[in-house]
Amino acid sequence: MAKIRLTKEFRFEMAHALWNYDGLCRNIHGHSYILAVTVIGEPLTDENNPKLGMVMDFGDLKRIVNEEIVDRLDHSIVISDKAPSEQLLSLPQMSERFELVSYQPTCENMLVDFAERIKKRLPQGIELLSLKLNETANSFAEWFASDN
């Protein structure tokens, strides 16, 4: 059977700051992220399966990525747990949505985290092939399973 790739795109707004960085990104700033998730698999051939002919229901992929990434990060502030965050995160109202991560929240490191989260949730027979995360309109990072 033929292997088919499916790609779904997600958009979310997120702020971050890079702890101990020597450039402008050490300041809290935001991006309009675009995440492209590509999976690969074989279309179902079971005539009795309501998903006949599908590699994966796009709705199922959407649910997984939204639960693992978008719902968690959209309109949140993401910072490393190594940064002294107590004062920043104690601001009333302005820090209700924040995520402390165990890594520097660069585009590259977020892709590694996203890949692990998504892979654990995919149905049997479906593999994560690649991720592309646009941080700006002309700057992005990519993760490929074949490289890892």
C-alpha positions as CSV (number, residue, x, y, z in Angstrom):
1,M,0.0,0.0,0.0
2,A,1.1,3.6,-0.6
3,K,2.5,5.7,2.2
4,I,0.7,9.1,2.3
5,R,1.7,12.2,4.2
6,L,-0.9,14.4,5.9
7,T,-0.2,18.0,7.0
8,K,-2.3,20.2,9.3
9,E,-1.4,23.8,10.2
10,F,-2.0,25.4,13.5
11,R,-1.7,29.0,14.6
12,F,-1.2,30.5,18.1
13,E,0.0,33.6,19.8
14,M,2.7,33.2,22.4
15,A,5.1,35.4,24.3
16,H,8.5,34.2,25.6
17,A,11.8,35.5,26.9
18,L,15.2,33.9,26.7
19,W,16.9,33.7,30.1
20,N,20.6,34.8,30.1
21,Y,20.6,35.6,26.4
22,D,22.8,38.4,25.0
23,G,20.3,39.9,22.5
24,L,16.9,41.5,22.3
25,C,15.1,38.2,22.9
26,R,16.0,38.3,26.5
27,N,13.0,40.7,26.8
28,I,9.5,39.4,26.9
29,H,8.1,39.6,23.4
30,G,5.5,37.7,21.4
31,H,5.1,35.9,18.1
32,S,2.3,34.7,15.9
33,Y,3.4,31.1,15.5
34,I,2.5,28.8,12.6
35,L,3.0,25.1,13.3
36,A,2.8,22.6,10.4
37,V,2.5,19.0,11.6
38,T,3.1,16.2,9.0
39,V,2.4,12.6,9.7
40,I,2.8,9.5,7.5
41,G,0.9,6.3,7.2
42,E,-1.1,4.0,4.9
43,P,-4.7,4.6,4.2
44,L,-7.1,2.2,6.0
45,T,-8.3,-0.6,3.8
46,D,-10.8,-2.2,6.2
47,E,-14.2,-1.9,4.4
48,N,-16.0,-2.0,7.7
49,N,-14.0,0.9,9.2
50,P,-15.8,4.3,9.0
51,K,-12.3,5.8,8.3
52,L,-11.8,3.7,5.2
53,G,-9.3,5.4,2.8
54,M,-7.9,7.7,5.5
55,V,-4.4,7.7,7.0
56,M,-5.8,9.6,9.9
57,D,-8.8,11.7,10.5
58,F,-7.7,15.4,10.4
59,G,-10.0,16.0,13.3
60,D,-8.0,13.5,15.4
61,L,-4.7,15.1,14.6
62,K,-6.2,18.5,15.4
63,R,-7.4,17.3,18.8
64,I,-4.0,15.9,19.7
65,V,-2.0,19.0,18.7
66,N,-4.5,21.3,20.3
67,E,-4.5,19.4,23.6
68,E,-0.7,19.0,23.7
69,I,0.4,22.4,22.3
70,V,-2.0,25.0,21.2
71,D,-4.5,25.1,24.1
72,R,-1.5,25.1,26.5
73,L,0.6,27.8,24.9
74,D,-1.9,30.1,23.1
75,H,-1.8,33.6,24.7
76,S,0.7,32.4,27.3
77,I,4.1,33.5,28.4
78,V,6.8,30.8,28.2
79,I,10.0,31.0,30.1
80,S,12.7,28.7,31.3
81,D,12.4,27.3,34.8
82,K,16.0,28.5,35.4
83,A,14.9,32.2,35.2
84,P,13.9,33.9,38.4
85,S,10.2,34.2,37.6
86,E,8.5,34.8,40.9
87,Q,8.1,38.6,40.4
88,L,7.1,38.3,36.8
89,L,4.5,35.6,37.4
90,S,3.0,37.3,40.5
91,L,1.5,40.2,38.5
92,P,-2.2,40.0,39.0
93,Q,-4.2,39.4,35.8
94,M,-1.3,39.8,33.5
95,S,0.3,36.4,34.2
96,E,-2.6,34.0,34.4
97,R,-1.3,32.0,31.4
98,F,2.3,31.1,31.7
99,E,4.3,28.0,31.1
100,L,7.6,27.2,32.8
101,V,9.7,24.8,30.7
102,S,12.8,22.9,31.5
103,Y,14.6,24.3,28.4
104,Q,15.4,27.7,26.8
105,P,12.1,28.4,24.9
106,T,13.7,28.8,21.5
107,C,11.9,27.8,18.3
108,E,14.4,24.9,18.0
109,N,13.8,23.6,21.6
110,M,10.1,23.9,21.3
111,L,10.1,21.7,18.3
112,V,11.9,18.9,20.2
113,D,9.3,19.2,22.9
114,F,6.4,19.3,20.5
115,A,7.7,16.2,18.6
116,E,7.9,14.2,21.8
117,R,4.4,15.2,22.9
118,I,2.8,14.5,19.5
119,K,4.5,11.1,18.9
120,K,3.2,9.7,22.2
121,R,-0.4,10.5,21.2
122,L,-0.5,9.2,17.6
123,P,-2.4,6.1,16.7
124,Q,-0.6,2.9,16.0
125,G,0.7,2.8,12.4
126,I,1.0,6.6,12.1
127,E,4.4,8.2,12.5
128,L,5.3,11.9,13.0
129,L,7.3,12.8,9.9
130,S,8.1,16.5,10.4
131,L,7.3,19.7,12.1
132,K,7.8,23.3,10.9
133,L,7.4,26.2,13.3
134,N,7.3,29.7,11.9
135,E,8.3,32.2,14.6
136,T,7.9,35.1,12.1
137,A,6.8,35.4,8.5
138,N,10.3,34.7,7.3
139,S,12.0,32.8,10.1
140,F,11.3,29.1,11.0
141,A,12.8,25.9,12.4
142,E,12.1,22.4,11.2
143,W,12.2,19.0,12.8
144,F,12.4,15.8,10.7
145,A,12.0,12.2,12.1
146,S,14.7,11.1,9.6
147,D,17.3,13.4,11.3
148,N,16.5,12.0,14.8
